[in-house]
Amino acid sequence: MTKVHDTLVAARALIADPERWTQGAWARDEEGGPVGTLSPAAVCFCAQGALVHVSRSGHERALEALSVAAGRRPTVVNDFDGHAAVLEMYDRAIEATA
């Protein structure tokens, strides 16, 4: 497995529970307010924010893999297509990087 693959797997696991996933911000705190992805207060993440959270550096290639899997920007999938579509996008990217 590659670092990209491992990053994708870890980020998907982070947001697999819908309670740990968000739209409209990279990360949110317990009250639902936007926070930085590396903030200790962050409890839920968008598709891209999860990548940054699990891999502070080197997440760019994982983001590229998500973009290829989605055929568009992952933020569009995240903010308009919903949680199931985000997980499907991750699954395609994970399979492609295995």
N, C-alpha and C positions, 0 to 999 in steps of 0.2 A: 504494500500500500504506500501511497505517496503522502507527503505533508498536505497537499491540497485535499486529497481524499479524507484524511483524518480530520482536517479542519471542517469539511462539509458534514461529516458524520457527527462531530461534536456540536456544531451549530444547530443541526437538525434536532438532535436530542434535547438541546436547550429549549427549543420552541415547539416541541412535539405536543406538549400540553397547551391547549388554547389559552389557558390562564397565564402562560409565560410568553405569549405572543401579542404583538400590538400592531396597530396601523397608525400612520400619520406622524410617527416619531421613531427615531432609532431605538430609543429605550424609554421606559417609564418607571416611576417609583410606585410604592404601594398605594398612593393616593391618585395615581393616574397622571401625574405631572411629568412632562418630558425631562429627562436627565441624560447625561452623557453615557455612552455605552460602557465606559470603564468606571462609572460611579459605583461606589459600594451600595448606594440606594437603589440601583437598577434591579428590577425584579421581572420585567418582561421586555422583549426585544422584537424588532421587526426582522425580516429575512436578512437584511444587510447588517443591521446592528448586531445580530447574533454572531455573524462572521467576525466582526471586529472584536467582540467580547471574548471569543474563544481563542483568537489568534491576533494579538495586538500588532504584530507585524507579519507580513506575508499573506494577508487575507485577500490581496488583490487578485491573485491567480484563482482563488476559490470563487471570488465574485465573478470573474470572467467565465468560469465553468457554469455558474448559475445563469449567467446571461445567455450563454450558448444553449443551455437546457431549456430556457424559457423562450428563446427566440426574440427577446426584448429585455428591457431593463427589469431586474428583479423587483425594484421598488414599485413598478406598475403592477406586477402580479400581486405583490404584498398588499398594496393599498386599494386595489380594485377587484381582485379575483377571489380573495378570501383565504382562510387558513388551509383548507384542503388543497387548494391550488399551489400554495407555498410549499407544502409538504411534498406534493407531486413533483414540483420543480426541483426540490432538493433530491428526491429519489432518482430522478433522471441524471442529475449532475453527479451523484454518488456512483451510480452505475457506470457512467462514462469515464470516471476517474479510477475505477477499481483496477 
